[in-house]
Amino acid sequence: MNFSWSKSKAEGRPSRKSPEELIAWFEGEIKRQDDIVYGTGLFLEAVCILHAGQDGVIETYRKQLRNIMQTGKEASKEAATLLEQARQDASKLSLLEQFRFTFREGQSEFEEIVKRAEALVAAYQKLFPGRTRSQPCSEEEVLRLIEEASEAFARANK
């Protein structure tokens, strides 16, 4: 369980909450993790479209982003297992607060990737409400997502 958010995120952890509040908080953390993974996948799709023909650029991003997605999926799976254990055995509830959702060291652009991933997920939810994530996006839809996310990202980072 060494998968932690940034220091500021860790400071937002609940302290001495009821079991129900702790479980709800942890479910939210798992959802955020899943959103980051999905948004990172959308970001990779966008990179492939925007840098078509630039194989070196695409491959560099592909390696980094796939690493984030794989690590994120593994952490999410581990967290879901821990959550189920805590629901069945209250003595494991404290482990939810100790669980760390962090990506591997050395990913200097991680925070910027997370911001972009979150902006892409928000754009996806706005443009395609109710659509399942398993349905692939067309190139046109990815371009619409990029436009929407870019505008939101710019507004948020003024």
PEFEN-V392266 format. One record per residue. N is the residue number from 1. RES is the residue in three letters. PHI is phi in radians with two decimals (* if undefined). D_CENTER is the distance of its C-alpha to the mean C-alpha in Angstrom with 1 decimal. Layout:
# PEFEN-V392266
n->N res->RES phi->PHI d_center->D_CENTER
n->N res->RES phi->PHI d_center->D_CENTER
This chain:
# PEFEN-V392266
n->1 res->MET phi->* d_center->17.2
n->2 res->ASN phi->-2.04 d_center->16.4
n->3 res->PHE phi->-1.86 d_center->12.6
n->4 res->SER phi->-1.93 d_center->12.5
n->5 res->TRP phi->-1.30 d_center->10.8
n->6 res->SER phi->-1.14 d_center->13.1
n->7 res->LYS phi->-1.00 d_center->16.5
n->8 res->SER phi->-1.10 d_center->16.2
n->9 res->LYS phi->-1.18 d_center->13.3
n->10 res->ALA phi->-1.10 d_center->15.6
n->11 res->GLU phi->-1.15 d_center->18.4
n->12 res->GLY phi->-1.50 d_center->17.0
n->13 res->ARG phi->-1.16 d_center->17.3
n->14 res->PRO phi->-1.23 d_center->20.0
n->15 res->SER phi->-2.34 d_center->23.4
n->16 res->ARG phi->0.95 d_center->26.0
n->17 res->LYS phi->-1.56 d_center->24.6
n->18 res->SER phi->-1.16 d_center->26.0
n->19 res->PRO phi->-0.98 d_center->24.6
n->20 res->GLU phi->-1.14 d_center->23.5
n->21 res->GLU phi->-1.16 d_center->21.6
n->22 res->LEU phi->-1.12 d_center->20.0
n->23 res->ILE phi->-1.12 d_center->18.9
n->24 res->ALA phi->-1.09 d_center->17.6
n->25 res->TRP phi->-1.06 d_center->15.7
n->26 res->PHE phi->-1.16 d_center->14.2
n->27 res->GLU phi->-1.04 d_center->13.4
n->28 res->GLY phi->-1.12 d_center->11.5
n->29 res->GLU phi->-1.15 d_center->9.5
n->30 res->ILE phi->-1.13 d_center->8.8
n->31 res->LYS phi->-1.08 d_center->8.0
n->32 res->ARG phi->-1.08 d_center->5.5
n->33 res->GLN phi->-1.04 d_center->4.0
n->34 res->ASP phi->-1.10 d_center->5.0
n->35 res->ASP phi->-1.11 d_center->4.1
n->36 res->ILE phi->-1.10 d_center->1.2
n->37 res->VAL phi->-1.08 d_center->4.1
n->38 res->TYR phi->-1.13 d_center->6.3
n->39 res->GLY phi->-1.10 d_center->6.3
n->40 res->THR phi->-1.15 d_center->6.9
n->41 res->GLY phi->-1.12 d_center->9.5
n->42 res->LEU phi->-1.11 d_center->10.9
n->43 res->PHE phi->-1.08 d_center->11.2
n->44 res->LEU phi->-1.09 d_center->13.1
n->45 res->GLU phi->-1.04 d_center->15.2
n->46 res->ALA phi->-1.11 d_center->16.1
n->47 res->VAL phi->-1.03 d_center->17.1
n->48 res->CYS phi->-1.09 d_center->19.3
n->49 res->ILE phi->-1.30 d_center->21.0
n->50 res->LEU phi->-1.23 d_center->21.5
n->51 res->HIS phi->-2.00 d_center->22.7
n->52 res->ALA phi->-0.94 d_center->24.7
n->53 res->GLY phi->1.55 d_center->27.6
n->54 res->GLN phi->-1.86 d_center->26.1
n->55 res->ASP phi->-1.01 d_center->25.4
n->56 res->GLY phi->-1.11 d_center->24.9
n->57 res->VAL phi->-1.11 d_center->22.3
n->58 res->ILE phi->-1.08 d_center->20.3
n->59 res->GLU phi->-1.13 d_center->20.8
n->60 res->THR phi->-1.07 d_center->19.6
n->61 res->TYR phi->-1.10 d_center->16.3
n->62 res->ARG phi->-1.00 d_center->16.1
n->63 res->LYS phi->-1.08 d_center->16.6
n->64 res->GLN phi->-1.13 d_center->14.1
n->65 res->LEU phi->-1.26 d_center->11.2
n->66 res->ARG phi->-1.15 d_center->12.3
n->67 res->ASN phi->-1.08 d_center->12.5
n->68 res->ILE phi->-1.08 d_center->8.8
n->69 res->MET phi->-1.14 d_center->8.1
n->70 res->GLN phi->-1.12 d_center->11.1
n->71 res->THR phi->-1.10 d_center->10.5
n->72 res->GLY phi->-1.13 d_center->7.1
n->73 res->LYS phi->-1.10 d_center->9.1
n->74 res->GLU phi->-1.09 d_center->12.0
n->75 res->ALA phi->-1.14 d_center->10.7
n->76 res->SER phi->-1.09 d_center->9.6
n->77 res->LYS phi->-1.12 d_center->13.0
n->78 res->GLU phi->-1.08 d_center->14.8
n->79 res->ALA phi->-1.13 d_center->13.5
n->80 res->ALA phi->-1.12 d_center->14.7
n->81 res->THR phi->-1.11 d_center->17.9
n->82 res->LEU phi->-1.09 d_center->18.5
n->83 res->LEU phi->-1.05 d_center->18.0
n->84 res->GLU phi->-1.10 d_center->20.6
n->85 res->GLN phi->-1.10 d_center->22.9
n->86 res->ALA phi->-1.16 d_center->22.7
n->87 res->ARG phi->-1.15 d_center->23.7
n->88 res->GLN phi->-1.53 d_center->26.6
n->89 res->ASP phi->-2.43 d_center->27.7
n->90 res->ALA phi->-1.03 d_center->27.5
n->91 res->SER phi->-1.17 d_center->28.3
n->92 res->LYS phi->-1.67 d_center->24.7
n->93 res->LEU phi->-1.03 d_center->23.2
n->94 res->SER phi->-1.10 d_center->23.3
n->95 res->LEU phi->-1.16 d_center->21.0
n->96 res->LEU phi->-1.11 d_center->18.1
n->97 res->GLU phi->-1.22 d_center->18.7
n->98 res->GLN phi->-1.49 d_center->19.0
n->99 res->PHE phi->-1.11 d_center->15.9
n->100 res->ARG phi->-2.06 d_center->13.7
n->101 res->PHE phi->-1.71 d_center->10.0
n->102 res->THR phi->-2.31 d_center->10.5
n->103 res->PHE phi->-1.66 d_center->10.5
n->104 res->ARG phi->-1.03 d_center->13.9
n->105 res->GLU phi->-1.07 d_center->16.4
n->106 res->GLY phi->1.62 d_center->17.6
n->107 res->GLN phi->-1.74 d_center->14.6
n->108 res->SER phi->-1.08 d_center->16.2
n->109 res->GLU phi->-1.65 d_center->14.1
n->110 res->PHE phi->-0.97 d_center->10.7
n->111 res->GLU phi->-1.06 d_center->10.8
n->112 res->GLU phi->-1.19 d_center->11.9
n->113 res->ILE phi->-1.12 d_center->9.4
n->114 res->VAL phi->-1.07 d_center->6.6
n->115 res->LYS phi->-1.04 d_center->9.3
n->116 res->ARG phi->-1.18 d_center->10.0
n->117 res->ALA phi->-1.07 d_center->6.7
n->118 res->GLU phi->-1.14 d_center->6.9
n->119 res->ALA phi->-1.15 d_center->10.6
n->120 res->LEU phi->-1.17 d_center->10.5
n->121 res->VAL phi->-1.15 d_center->8.9
n->122 res->ALA phi->-1.08 d_center->11.5
n->123 res->ALA phi->-1.13 d_center->14.1
n->124 res->TYR phi->-1.03 d_center->13.5
n->125 res->GLN phi->-1.14 d_center->14.1
n->126 res->LYS phi->-1.27 d_center->17.0
n->127 res->LEU phi->-1.39 d_center->18.6
n->128 res->PHE phi->-2.26 d_center->18.2
n->129 res->PRO phi->-1.08 d_center->18.4
n->130 res->GLY phi->1.42 d_center->18.9
n->131 res->ARG phi->-1.36 d_center->18.1
n->132 res->THR phi->-1.34 d_center->16.5
n->133 res->ARG phi->-1.26 d_center->13.5
n->134 res->SER phi->-1.30 d_center->15.9
n->135 res->GLN phi->-1.41 d_center->18.2
n->136 res->PRO phi->-1.15 d_center->17.8
n->137 res->CYS phi->-1.60 d_center->18.1
n->138 res->SER phi->-1.34 d_center->21.3
n->139 res->GLU phi->-1.04 d_center->21.7
n->140 res->GLU phi->-1.06 d_center->23.0
n->141 res->GLU phi->-1.16 d_center->20.1
n->142 res->VAL phi->-1.10 d_center->17.7
n->143 res->LEU phi->-1.12 d_center->20.1
n->144 res->ARG phi->-1.11 d_center->20.1
n->145 res->LEU phi->-1.10 d_center->16.4
n->146 res->ILE phi->-1.05 d_center->16.8
n->147 res->GLU phi->-1.07 d_center->19.7
n->148 res->GLU phi->-1.10 d_center->18.2
n->149 res->ALA phi->-1.15 d_center->15.0
n->150 res->SER phi->-1.08 d_center->17.4
n->151 res->GLU phi->-1.12 d_center->19.7
n->152 res->ALA phi->-1.15 d_center->17.1
n->153 res->PHE phi->-1.10 d_center->15.7
n->154 res->ALA phi->-1.12 d_center->19.4
n->155 res->ARG phi->-1.10 d_center->20.3
n->156 res->ALA phi->-1.26 d_center->17.7
n->157 res->ASN phi->-1.92 d_center->18.7
n->158 res->LYS phi->-1.33 d_center->22.5
